[in-house]
Amino acid sequence: MSMLFLLIAFGVIFYLILWQKWSTTAASVAASFVLIVLDGIPIWNGLQQTYAAGLGSSTGNYFFLLCFGALFGHFMSASGCALKIARVLTNLLGKKNVTVTLFTLTALMVYGGISVLVVVFTVGPVGLAMMREANLPRRHLAACILAGGSTLSMTSLPGIPNLLNLMPTGYLGTDAMAAPVIGIIGSIIQYILCVLFLLFIEKRYISKGMGFEENVATSIVQKEDDFGDLPNGFMAFLPTLILICSVLFLSRVLTGGSTPAAVLGSTVACIVIYLTNRKRFKKRLGDTITEGMQGGLNAAINMAAMVGFGVVIQSSSAFVIITDFVTGLSSGGGVVSVLLSLFVAVSIFVATTASAGSGLDIFWKTMGDRFISTGVNPQLLHRISCMAAGGFDTVPHNSAYPVFNSVLGTETKEVYPLVAVLTLTIPVVSCIICIFLAGMGLV
């Protein structure tokens, strides 16, 4: 019955978010309450000590990152820097290449070590202006950024400096370059399939006459008529370069890694934007700061609400059953058999927790020794586990979606069908192909 209760809770949150358009916070509270009641967890303890504790912890962890990231996005838009960058890139590469440009730009930034949660604030304002120039829906921008930041640049490319790619090294004695051939092949597969799908849906939008939608959430994206003149090209790009360099270099010297580096970089970038564009702010500085911080706070709370729901799941009886089932999976046989079992185990954990990082962490803590003892090349275990983590974490209650919706003015209902192909189906297909290639001796 415990598994049935969990499925009911999943059904509740999917239905409320995708069909009833509830806020992620309200939907997560409702789904958590349903699971707590059905599973027999004391109601107040479940809500206060489990759900609220998870929400509070996540809010504390991401508050400054999201608030200052949103502030940077608002400063970029209010100053005209985002529109100028969009104009430069569109004129240089052409409107027909907007999709590939945004997807590739995001992938390169994430591969360079910048969190996708930072990238959405960096690329978002520019991307929205480019979407308006190309007259493409906002959901297309969300698809480009999520695909660029959650596929090859997050899991399969050798050398990625993110937590997901570094996590297995402590268990396997490998490094970030583990299984380079398999990783590169998987990355090529994902890049080609993602680009083909993005271009396919772009053509569908054009054929159906679907263009850029104006709404309150995208009102910060300034039009050229809003400015007497736009900043020059170098000064428009400078704040973004400051933020990127801060994340890449300061994260190595500051305690806490990339998060304080991103906050400091965002702060410096905002100061530079203001000092070089004071006449464009005039009396709007206070409003820009208030709207930016409020937008970041909303994103932080909505994201944390999903984390709270995940914590409730991990405290339920169903999660114990899932863990027992996964640990009972066979890890014997040849290379392909072992890697397929690893793929299934990681996929179950990341789907249940709605988090690639949390799911992979649980896998290595509970099942690492078993798979290490199989004798399969540790580099293959490393790369395939990372690639597997980047598939079934794509569930409607993934905590990244509220952030994207807040920044880009989208809804999970319109974005999820796209990312279900881009960040679930395509990574899973590429991972399975790589497993069979590994069975042929490739590393």
Summary of the structure (lengths in Angstrom):
residues: 443
radius of gyration: 21.8
end to end distance: 42.7
largest distance: 69.3
contacts: 1654
relative contact order: 0.16
helix: 79%
strand: 0%
